[in-house]
Amino acid sequence: MLAAYYEKLQMQLEEELTLFSEMGTLPVRRLTGALNCVSEALAKLKDYLVEHPFKDQVEEIDFFKHKKPRVVSEKLYALEIFTIETNRPIGDRLELKGFYEQELLFIKRFFTQYQFLHQYYKFELKELDQFLFVRGAKISDNVLSETFDPDPQFSTSCDYLFAKFMAFDRLQLYISDELMSLENPVKLANVDIKESLIELKWTGETINLVELAYGIWLTGQINNGNAGITEIIQWLEVHFQVRIGRAYRRWTSISKRKRVAQTKYLDQIRDALLKRLDEENAIK
């Protein structure tokens, strides 16, 4: 039951965070929205565990090693992105490059500070799980130098640190992409289009592509369900040579349709497939 409840909650959280990231408002408003979403999700998880205690230690370890850190990492990532957006220099490319490189060094120093546990996280080890991810368990100060969450009923020695590892992994990718765009902006504007064997261009309505993108995202078809809606749309824009714009605004247009026609394009795909199958079956 916990797994199903968590997956539903996590999907809702990711959708809400995506909406905030696409709104184009001030960074402080995006941050506030993201923090509120994460806080609400954590409160729901905490309440759920009060009413539905872990069935065994295996479930407890899985929750504090994977599930809770994944939610908390959204908060930490949002805070880091806000810090970068509000402090990065504007205009000077070399200065901006130096800024990003310093951010990468900061992340590297953090990983080095917790080198043992970072390796434990990176290689998905399990030998110390009963000490790191069980409430009330103690571990040597030589391994973990500080405690992060003051609530003993909703925290363990290492769940917060794993959340920070997750957030910093994402942050590294974000910064690396920004540096790549500074090094070669022309190539980034035409990613892999020239290298494709066949050049394809979307000539249908862009709103149809938005429907398709959300369908792919909500059913978790790419990167084991870890690709965000923004990433999927950016990929479609590049490879289909089309400008979609802000996904949130296009999604708003879809949601305002009448109920019977909200998924107009996906319904059209389904009808076309069923018609083709019926025709082939008739021939057979």
C-alpha positions in Angstrom: 0.0 0.0 0.0 2.8 2.4 0.8 4.4 1.9 -2.6 1.2 2.7 -4.4 0.5 5.7 -2.2 4.0 7.0 -2.7 4.1 6.7 -6.5 0.8 8.5 -6.8 2.0 11.3 -4.5 5.4 11.5 -6.3 3.7 11.8 -9.7 1.5 14.6 -8.4 4.5 16.4 -6.9 6.5 16.2 -10.1 3.6 17.6 -12.1 3.1 20.5 -9.7 6.8 21.3 -9.7 6.8 21.2 -13.5 4.0 23.7 -13.6 5.9 26.1 -11.4 9.1 25.7 -13.4 7.1 26.6 -16.6 5.3 29.6 -15.2 8.1 32.0 -16.0 7.5 34.0 -12.9 10.2 35.5 -10.6 12.7 33.0 -9.2 11.5 33.7 -5.6 7.9 32.8 -6.6 9.0 29.6 -8.3 11.0 28.7 -5.2 8.2 29.4 -2.9 5.8 27.3 -4.9 8.2 24.4 -5.1 8.9 24.5 -1.3 5.2 24.5 -0.5 4.6 21.6 -2.8 7.4 19.5 -1.2 6.4 20.4 2.3 2.8 19.4 1.6 4.0 16.1 0.1 6.2 15.3 3.1 3.4 16.1 5.5 1.1 13.7 3.7 3.8 11.0 3.8 4.3 11.5 7.5 0.6 11.4 8.2 0.3 8.2 6.1 3.0 6.5 8.1 1.3 7.4 11.4 -1.8 5.6 10.2 0.0 2.8 8.3 3.3 1.8 10.1 6.0 0.0 8.1 5.2 -3.7 7.8 8.8 -4.7 8.3 12.4 -3.3 8.4 12.8 -3.9 4.6 10.0 -1.5 3.9 11.4 1.0 6.3 14.8 0.9 4.8 13.4 1.3 1.3 11.4 4.3 2.3 14.2 6.2 4.0 16.8 5.2 1.4 14.9 5.9 -1.7 11.4 7.3 -1.3 11.8 10.1 1.2 15.2 11.3 -0.1 13.7 11.6 -3.6 11.0 14.0 -2.3 13.4 16.0 -0.1 15.9 16.2 -3.0 13.3 18.3 -5.0 13.4 20.9 -2.2 17.2 21.0 -2.1 17.5 21.1 -5.9 15.0 24.0 -6.0 17.0 25.9 -3.4 20.2 25.4 -5.3 18.7 26.5 -8.6 17.3 29.6 -6.9 20.8 30.4 -5.6 22.3 30.0 -9.0 19.6 32.1 -10.8 19.9 35.0 -8.4 23.7 35.1 -8.1 25.1 34.2 -11.5 26.7 37.1 -13.4 25.0 38.6 -16.4 26.5 39.5 -19.8 30.2 38.4 -19.5 30.5 34.8 -20.9 33.9 34.2 -19.2 32.7 35.4 -15.9 29.7 33.2 -16.1 31.8 30.3 -17.1 34.0 30.8 -14.0 30.9 31.1 -11.8 29.6 27.7 -13.0 33.0 26.1 -12.6 33.1 27.2 -9.0 29.7 25.7 -8.4 31.0 22.4 -9.8 34.0 22.6 -7.4 31.7 23.2 -4.5 29.7 20.0 -5.4 32.9 18.1 -5.8 34.1 19.2 -2.3 30.8 18.1 -0.8 31.1 14.7 -2.3 34.7 14.5 -1.1 33.6 15.5 2.4 31.3 12.5 2.5 33.3 10.3 0.3 32.6 7.0 2.0 28.8 7.5 2.1 28.8 9.0 -1.4 30.5 5.8 -2.7 27.9 3.8 -0.7 25.1 5.8 -2.5 26.7 5.7 -5.9 27.3 2.0 -6.0 24.0 1.2 -4.3 25.5 -0.8 -1.5 23.4 -2.4 1.2 25.7 -3.7 4.0 25.0 -0.8 6.4 21.4 -0.1 5.6 20.2 -1.3 9.0 22.3 1.5 10.6 21.8 4.2 8.0 18.1 3.9 7.2 16.4 2.6 10.3 15.0 5.1 12.8 16.9 5.1 16.1 19.9 3.2 14.7 23.3 4.6 15.6 26.4 4.8 13.5 29.9 5.9 14.2 30.6 9.7 14.1 33.5 8.9 11.8 31.1 7.9 9.1 28.5 10.6 9.6 29.6 13.9 11.2 26.2 15.6 11.6 22.5 14.9 12.0 20.1 16.8 9.6 16.5 16.1 10.5 15.4 16.7 14.1 12.3 14.5 13.9 13.3 11.0 15.1 10.0 9.4 13.9 10.5 10.6 10.4 14.2 10.5 9.9 17.3 8.3 10.0 21.0 8.9 10.1 21.4 9.2 6.4 18.1 9.9 4.5 18.8 13.6 4.3 22.3 13.1 3.1 21.1 10.8 0.3 18.6 13.4 -0.7 21.4 15.9 -1.0 23.4 13.5 -3.1 20.4 13.1 -5.4 19.9 16.9 -5.6 23.6 17.5 -6.3 23.7 14.8 -9.0 20.9 16.7 -10.8 22.7 20.0 -10.2 25.9 18.7 -11.8 24.0 17.8 -14.9 22.3 21.2 -15.0 25.6 23.1 -14.6 27.4 20.9 -17.1 24.7 21.7 -19.7 25.0 25.4 -19.0 28.8 25.2 -19.5 28.3 23.2 -22.7 26.0 25.9 -24.1 28.7 28.5 -23.3 31.4 26.5 -25.0 29.5 25.8 -28.1 26.2 27.7 -28.4 25.8 27.0 -32.1 25.9 23.2 -31.7 23.5 23.3 -28.8 21.0 25.2 -30.9 21.0 22.4 -33.4 21.7 19.3 -31.3 22.2 16.3 -33.5 19.9 17.5 -36.3 22.7 17.5 -38.8 23.9 14.1 -37.6 20.6 12.4 -38.1 20.4 9.9 -41.0 16.9 11.2 -41.8 15.8 14.8 -41.1 12.2 14.9 -39.9 10.0 18.0 -39.3 6.8 18.2 -37.3 4.2 19.7 -39.7 1.1 19.1 -37.6 -0.3 21.4 -34.9 2.1 21.9 -32.1 -0.6 21.4 -29.5 -0.8 17.8 -30.8 2.8 17.3 -29.9 2.2 18.7 -26.4 -0.5 16.0 -26.0 1.9 13.4 -27.1 4.7 14.7 -24.8 2.4 14.6 -21.7 1.3 11.1 -22.7 4.9 9.9 -22.8 5.7 11.6 -19.5 2.7 10.5 -17.5 3.2 6.9 -18.6 6.9 6.9 -17.8 8.2 5.7 -21.2 11.6 7.5 -21.2 14.6 6.9 -18.9 12.6 4.6 -16.7 10.1 7.3 -16.0 12.8 9.7 -14.7 12.6 12.2 -17.7 10.7 15.4 -16.9 8.1 16.9 -19.1 10.4 19.8 -19.9 13.2 17.5 -21.0 10.8 15.5 -23.2 9.4 18.6 -24.9 12.9 20.0 -25.5 13.9 16.7 -27.1 10.9 16.8 -29.4 11.5 20.4 -30.3 15.1 19.6 -31.3 14.4 16.5 -33.3 11.2 17.6 -34.9 12.4 21.2 -35.6 9.5 22.9 -34.0 9.0 25.5 -31.3 6.5 24.4 -28.7 7.1 27.2 -26.1 6.2 26.9 -22.5 4.6 23.5 -21.8 2.5 24.8 -18.9 0.7 27.3 -21.1 0.0 24.7 -23.8 -1.2 22.3 -21.1 -3.6 25.0 -19.9 -5.1 25.2 -23.3 -5.7 21.4 -23.3 -7.2 21.4 -19.8 -9.7 24.1 -20.8 -11.2 22.0 -23.6 -14.5 20.3 -23.1 -14.2 17.0 -21.3 -15.3 15.0 -24.3 -12.5 16.4 -26.5 -9.6 17.1 -24.0 -7.3 14.5 -25.6 -8.3 15.2 -29.2 -5.0 14.1 -30.8 -4.5 11.0 -28.7 -8.0 10.0 -29.4 -7.3 10.5 -33.1 -4.2 8.3 -32.9 -6.2 5.5 -31.1 -9.0 5.6 -33.7 -6.5 5.5 -36.6 -4.7 2.5 -35.0 -8.0 0.6 -34.4 -9.1 1.3 -37.9 -5.8 -0.1 -39.3 -6.1 -3.2 -37.1 -9.7 -3.8 -38.2 -8.7 -3.5 -41.9 -5.8 -5.9 -41.5 -8.0 -8.4 -39.6 -10.6 -8.2 -42.3 -8.1 -9.0 -44.9 -6.8 -12.0 -42.9 
